[in-house]
Structure formats: C-alpha cells, structure tokens
Amino acid sequence: MSESLYHVSANPHVRDHGSTQKIMLDVIIALLPATIFGIYIFGVPAAKTIVISVVTCVAAEYIYQKLMKQPITIQDLSAALTGLLLALNLPSEVPFWMPILGGFFAIIVVKQLFGGLGQNFMNPALGARCFLMISFAARMTTFTYDGVTTATPMASLKAGEAVDVLKLFEGFIPGTIGETSALLLIIGGIYLVARKVISPIIPCVYVATVAVFVAIFGGHGLDLSFIASHLFGGGLMLGAIFMATDYVTSPITDKGKVIYGIILGILTGVFRLFGPMSEGVSYSIIIANILVPLIEKVTVPVPFGITKKGGKSNE
C-alpha cells in the first residue's frame, strides 16, 4: 500500500503548468522591445531610471517582507515587473529620487499594505505614477527628445496641431520611456496573446471604444489620421496591453472584460477630449480597477444548484 498522501478536492480539476514567475517573465519579455527602444531614443537617463525603479521595487518588497517576517517572494518577479512598468511610465530625465519614491509607494502602499500580490485593488505601477503625477506634475510632464524639451504629440493634438502618425506608430517622438512605440508594444501584446498570458478582449475592446468615442466626439468625424493619432499616441497601447489586463485588477469573465474595456475607452475619451489633460489612460485604468468588484458582481454566473438569492436550488 502506497504511503503517498494525495490532496482530494471537489471537481473541476484544472491542470496548468503556469506559475506567477513564468507569467511575470513572459510580460517582462514582451516589454523588452519597447524598453530597449526607449533606452535607444532617450539614452543613458532612460536606462538609469529603469535600473533605479526595478532595484527599488525589488528592495522595497524584500525589506518589507523581512521586517514583517513574511515569506520572501521577490523571486516571483512581480516586484521587478512593477518596477519596469513604473519606469516605462516615467519621463526619461526625472531626478533619481522620483523612481525611488514611486517604487516604495507602489510596493509598500499599493501592494503590501493591502495584503501583497493578488490583494491590491489597483495596478501598483499606475498607482505610483498617478501619485507622482499629482505630487510633481511639472516634472512628470516635462519631456526631452533628441536633446530638446518639447511637448508630446498628445499635447500638440489637444492644442489643435497636426501630428505625424507614422512617427507615432514607430515611436520617434517625445513621451515616457516605454509609451512611444505603438508598433513594439503591439508586438509585445501579440506575444502575450500567443503565450495565452492575456486575453485580447480587454485591449481590443478598450482601443476600439476609444476609436469610436473619438470619431463621435472628437470634432473631426471619421478623420482616420486624427483617430489613429489618439490610438497610437500617449500611453494607450502601453496601458491597454500591459496594465489594463492585470489579472488581479481586471474582470475574469468575457462579458466582464467587454464591459471593463468599454468603461476604460469612454473614460479615456472623456479625459482626453474634455478634460484639462492631454492624456488620461492611467486615471482611467485606476477608476475602472475600482469598479471591477461591481462588474464581477453582475457578470459572474451563479453556481449551479444555487439560486440568485443565495439559497439552495430545488432542482
């Protein structure tokens, strides 16, 4: 008789070889093209900001868990990914203390104080970006490209100026380190979908909703150049593909993902077209993150054998 102990549980039994570390590694790999390109066009300052942000997030998680006598989880790469995403959402020439402050805020305040990985109610990197944006707006909206401090294409677009759509798509424009190249971000997204790390529903519905909203309310009708400028400019692709799809802060059902994507698109359109800012992706995702429990409540199906009131079914 075998003395092996088996874990017995109710069905269904799902077999999957995935792990948190593998998922985080896949996302990091998907971000590498945009990251390398960001370093290429923004130079050493971008590389320095990325390194500081990643090291800070990993160190913050290690120190907190050590002090709280919790298991050390930095090997799952979630803190490293948070640091990378935070850096990609920052201008390249921010002072060194900003990614440090943002990293500690992301890991300690947004993630660990709410219970760690899987318990945070918003994306940690975006939470930190919005914190820095509110606290240091001038530094967070100053962009240098090719040695010249200049406005981003989204700011130019909001001012009524024309922008070069091809440059937007390729990425040879001012902006945050990781948001400029829509092409490389889309390639990363295709990789994640192919690896079945993310579902294409949220990014596709999100982007499509922004396109429809801009066509209706943008004042340019079906001007494809104007619509494409909104789709490829700013942080839309980075947010839609890599942050709106965060497992913890997005819906689990397909219907919920569609509703979530539509909310994201409408909020982004409202912020961009009617708000004082030229961008709005970060705030849109955070607001939608907060609405996820409500979306789940109305879209998650009732378990078989249970009535909607919570009682036993007679069937």
N, C-alpha and C positions, 0 to 999 in steps of 0.2 A: 504494500500500500504506500503510495507516494505521500511524503510528508510536506509537499509543497502547499503553500497557502494561496488560495485564489480569492480575488475580490469579486463578490457577487453583487450585481445591481440589476435594477429593472431595465428593460429594453426601452428605447432602441440603443444599440451599442454602435458607436461610431469609431472607426479606426482611422487614424490620421497620423502621419509621420511629421507633421509640423510642430514647431516649438516657437516660443517667444523669440528666442535668439535667432532662429532661421528667418522668421518673418522680419525682424528688425534688420537683419543683414541684407535681406532682399531689398528693403526700402532704401537702405544706405547705398547699395549698388545702383539702384535706379536713380538715385540723386547724384551719383558721381559725375555723369556727363555735364549737368548744369553746374555742379560745384567746380569742376576743372575749368569749365568755360568762364565762370565768374572770376576765378583766380587769373585766367589768361587776360581778360579785358580790364580788370581792376588792379591787378598786380599784387605786390607784397602785402599791402594793407588788408586786402581781402583774405589772403592766406593766414595772416596773423589773427584776424578777427575770428576766423573759423577755428583755428587751433585753440585760442583762448576760450571760446564758447564751449567747445566739446570737452576740454580738460576741466573747465569749471563745473559743468553739469555732472560729469562722472565723479569728480571730487566731492561735490555737494551731496550727491546720493551716498557715497561711501561714508563721509563724515557723519551725516545724519543717522544712517543705519547703525554705525558703530556706536554713536552716543546713545541711541535708543535701544541698544542691544538687540537689534533686529538682524535677521539673516542678510548678508551682503548680496545684492543682486546686480551689481554693475556688469557682471558677465553676460546678462541677457541683452545688452546693447541698447536698451530703451533709453538710458540716460545719454549715451553717446548720440543716438538719433535725435533726441530733443535738442542737444547742443548744436548739432549740424543744422537742424531746421531753424533754430533761433538765429544762427549766424547767417543763413541764407535769406532771412527776413530783415537783415540789418544793412544799412549803407556800409560800404567798404571802409570808409575812413572815420568811423566812430571812434572815440577815445577808448583805450583798452579797458577802462573800468566799466563801460556800459555792457559788454557781453558778460562780464563777471557778475554785475548786479542782476542782469536779466537771467543768467544761468541759475543763480541762487533762488531768485523769485520763482522761476519755472519749476525747479526740482523741489524746493522746500515748501513754498506756499501753495502752488497749484497742485503738485503731485503728492508729496509725502504727508502733508498735514491732512489730506483727505483720505489717507489710507494706502498710498502707494499705487503702483501700476494696476490699472483696472478699476480704480476707485475715483479718479479725478473726473470732475464734471465738465471740464473744458480741456482743449488741447494745451498742454503746458507751454509749448513754444509760442503759440499765439497769445496765450495769456501774458507771457513775459513781454512779447512785442507790444501789445496794447498798453501794458504798464509803462514801458519805456516811452511809447508814443505820447501818452498822457503827461508823463513827468518831464520829458525832454523833447518836446515837439520840434523845436528848431533843429536840433542835432539829428533827429530821426527823419527829417525831411530835406536835408542838405545832401545833394548827390554830386559826386565828381566823376566825370568820364573824360578820358584822354587828357587829363591834367586841367580840365576846365569844370568849374562848378556851374551846373546848369539845371534847368527844370526837367522833370521826367516827361515822357510822351503823354502820360495821362493828364498831367498838369497843363501841358500845351493844348491837349484836346479839349479840356474843360474851358480853356481860355478862348476857344473858337479857332485855334490854329490847326493846320493840317499836319499830319504825321506820316512818316514813311512806313507803310505796312510791312514791307519786306524786311526792313531793319528790325521792326518789332518782332517779327516771326523768327528771324535769325538770332537776334539778341545784341546787336551792336548799338546799344542805347544806354543812357543812364538809368539807374534804378538800384534796388537792393542786390546783394551779391548773387542770389540764386533765382531771381524772378525774371531776368531779362530775356532769356532764350526760350520762347514758347516751343520751338522745334525740339530742343533737347529734353524739355520737361514732358512733352507728349511721348517721346521715345521712352523715357523712363516709365511713364504710365502704361504704355503698351507692354513693357517688360513685366510690370506688376500684374497686369491682367493675364498675361500669358502664364505667369507663375501661380495664378489664382490666389494672389495675396490680397487683391482688392476686386470688387465688382465694378464693372464700368457704369453701372446705373447712376450712382451719385455724380461723378464728374460729367457724364454726358447730359443728364437732366439739368444740372447746375448751369453748364455752359449754354445749353440750348435755351434755357429760361432767360439768361442774360441777353442772348441774341434777340429773342422775341421782345423783351422789355425795351431794349434799346431801339429796336425798329419801330415800336409803337410810340414811345415817349421821348425818344432822343431828338426829335425835331428834324431828322434827316430822312425819314421814311425808310425805304429799302436800299439806302446807300450802303453797298457792300463794303466799301472801304471804311466807312465810319463804324459799321458793326464789327468788322474784323479788327479794327483798332482797339475796340473795347474788349474783344475776346483775347487778343494776343498781348495786350498791354497790361501793365501793372502786375499784381500778384494773383490774377485769376487762375492761370494754369497751375501755378505752384500750390495755391490753396485748394483748388478743386480736386487735384490728383493726389496730393500728399498729405493734406491736413483735414479736409472735409471727410475723408474716408477712414479716419482714425477709428479703429474697432471700438474703443471704449466710449467715444462720444458721438457715435452715429447709430442710426437705427439698424436693426438686424433683419427685418422683413423687407422684401422687394417693394411692397406698397409703401412702407415707411420710408424707404430710401428715395422713392419718387417724390413723396410729399416733402421730405427734407431737402432734396435738390431744388424743388420749386421755391421753397421758402428762401433758400440761400440765394437763388437767382434774383428773386424780387427784392430782397434786402440789398444786395449788391447794386442792383439797378437804381434803387431809391437813393442810396448813399452817393453813388457816382453822379447821377443826373440832377438830383435835387438838394443834396447836402453840400456843406461848405468845403468838403474834402474832395480831392480828385480820385481817391481810392476808397475802398470800403469792404474789401474781402475779409480782412481779419475780424472786424467787428461783426460782420455778417455771420461768419462761422461760429463765433463765440455765442451770439444770440441764438443761433439755430441749435448749438450744443445744449443750451439751457432748455430748449423746447423739446429735446429728444424724449425725455420721460413721458411727456404728453402725447407725442407722436406714437411712441410704443404702446401707450395705453389704448389707443384707438385702432391700432393696426395689428397687434399681436393676437393671433387667433386663440379662442377659448379652447383649453384642452378637452379632448374627447371624454365624455362622461361627466362634464361639469357644466352647469348652467351659467349664464352670464351673471346671475346674482350670487354665484359662489356656492350654490348648493349642489347636491348630487343629482344627476340626471336619472330619470325613471327608465330610460331605455337600457 
